[in-house]
Amino acid sequence: MRTTLVIDDAVFRAAKVRAAQTGQTLSDMVTRLLETALRAPEPPRPEPFHMLTFGEGEPPVHHEPAEMKALLEDEDLESLRRS
């Protein structure tokens, strides 16, 4: 089957050199490499990440950065008032 692939120029030149060094056509070498890659087992997918949380049944808290900044500033001001 004929097809068109977009390959980086440096990779294409290196593949042409390797094919010539091994006495293969570029098409034969690419076919063999693809067959080998496709026979290899697919690597396992990583487990999904689950954030550990503490507290029983409380709803998650979400704050935007601006809200967090305001909360921290309020907390600082309150601690300065107490001192």
C-alpha positions, 0 to 999 in steps of 0.5 A, spaced: 500 500 500 502 506 498 501 512 503 504 519 505 507 520 512 510 527 514 517 525 517 522 530 520 527 531 515 533 529 520 529 523 522 528 521 514 535 522 512 538 518 518 533 512 516 535 513 509 542 512 511 540 506 516 536 503 510 542 503 505 547 501 510 543 494 511 541 493 504 534 495 505 529 499 501 526 505 506 519 502 505 522 495 507 525 498 513 519 502 515 515 496 515 519 492 519 520 497 524 512 498 525 511 491 525 516 490 531 513 496 534 506 493 533 507 486 536 510 489 542 505 489 548 502 496 550 505 499 556 500 499 562 496 505 563 498 509 570 492 508 575 488 514 576 490 519 581 486 519 587 487 525 592 487 523 599 482 527 604 481 528 611 474 529 614 468 525 614 462 527 609 464 534 609 463 538 602 470 539 598 472 546 599 474 550 593 477 557 593 480 561 587 486 564 588 484 571 589 479 569 594 485 565 598 489 572 598 483 575 601 482 570 606 490 570 608 490 578 608 484 578 613 487 572 617 493 576 618 489 583 619 486 579 625 492 576 628 495 583 628 489 586 631 490 581 637 497 583 638 
